[in-house]
Structure formats: C-alpha cells, structure tokens
Amino acid sequence: MENLQDFMLLFRMQPSNEQPTAEQLTTMQQQWGAYIGRIAAQAKLVSTSRLGFEGNLINSSLAVTNGISVANNETLTGNMVVKATSLQEETEIAKGCPILALGGSVEVRNTIPMQS
C-alpha cells in the first residue's frame, strides 16, 4: 500500500473587475469539475474550497484592515488538499489545474499536522 501524505494546493490569480461571460463560466466549471473529478476518482481528494473577495486583515498589533491581501499582483482564490506519495507527484497533479490556463498560479505545499 502506498504511503500517502497530504499536500495543499494554493490557487492564486490577479484580481479583475471583468466578469466572465456565461459561456466562459460554464467552460471553467466543466474544467474544474473534470480536474477535481479525476483526483477524487483516485481517492486522493481530501477537500477543496473557493475563497470570496471580502475579508479583513489583522496584523500583530491587532489592527484590522478591511480587504484581502494582494501580493505580487495576485490574491489567494482557493485551495485544495490532496493525498500523494511525494511533492513531485503532487506537483505533476497540479500541472493539470485549470487556473494555469487562466494565467493564475498553483503553489504546492506539504502539510504538517498540528499536535494538540
């Protein structure tokens, strides 16, 4: 049996005020559905979520700023936790992510369980 570990994929995109057309939305939903479906069919999908565009930033002095973080002209748009045997395997899986075709990026990170 394979020794699987959890990896998190972090999806980033440049913020845009342009709204996709209904056709573009349908195409994106189909691409994401196929991508997530392939991972789920291999019993490697742990979780996935999209992030909204409303939020607050809290710094170490507890000051709160309304808005989301934009660094290097990109913002975090979602994440996925996937099981894989290695960082290299998960990197290959991430290369099929639809966000790449939209000009976005995927960061693949190993996860470290929190000890209680």
N, C-alpha and C positions, 0 to 999 in steps of 0.2 A: 504494500500500500504506500502511496506517495505521502511524503511529509509536507503538507500544505501549510503555508503561513499567510496571514492577512497583509495585504498591501492596499494603500489608499491612493486612488487617482484623484487629483485635484484639477478641475477644469477651469481655465481662465479665458476670458475674451475681452476685447476692447469694448467699453461702453458705447452704445449708439442710441441715438434718438429715432433712427429709422425703424419702422415697423415692417416685419416681413409680410409678404402677400399671403393669402390663404393657401395658394399653391405651394409656396415656399415652406409654410408651416407644416403642411401635410407631408411634404418630402422629408423635412427634418424629423418629424415624428416617426415616419417609417424607417429612416436610417437609424435613429436612436433605438427604436423598438427591435430592429434586427440585430444591432450591436449588443444590446443588453440581453436579448433572447439567446444569442449564441453563447454568451458567458453563462447564463442561467441553465441552459441545456447541458452544460458540462458540470453542473452543480458547483460552480465556483463563485457565484454571485452571493455576497453577504448582504449588501444594502446599497442603495443609491438615492440621491436627493438633489433637487434643484434648489438654488438659493434665490430669494427675491432681491429686489433692489432697494428695499427700505431697511434701515438699521441704524445702530448707534455705535460709535467707537468710544471705548473707555480707556483712558491712559492710567499709568501707575499712580498718579495723584488723584485718581477717581473723577477727573474732569470728563464730562460726557459731550461728545460732538455728534450732532445728527448727521448721518450719512454713512456710506460704506467706504472701505479702503480701496483706493486705486493706486497701484504702484506700477511703474514702468508702463503706464497707459493701459493696464489690464486690471480687471477685477475678478475675484473668485465667483464663479457662476454655479458650481455644483461639485459633488464628489461621488465617488463610488468606492466601496470596499469589496475587494475580490481576493479569492484564495488562489495562490500559485505556489510552485515549488521554489521559485527564486526571483530575484529582482529582474534578471534577464528575461525570464518567461513572462513576467507581468509587463515588462517594457514592450515586448512583442505584441501582447494583447492590446496595450494602449495605442499602438501604432494604427489600429483599426478604428479608433474613436472618431465619430463624425465631427467633433468640434474642430479637428485639424483641417478638414476641408473648408471650414468657415473662417479660417485664419486664426483660430484660437490655439491654445497650448494645453498639454497634459503634463502634470508633474506626477511621477510615480514615487511613492514613499513607503518604506516598511513601517509597520505599526508596532508599538511596544505596549503590551497590556499594562494597565495601571494596577498596582498592588494595593489591596485595601488593608 
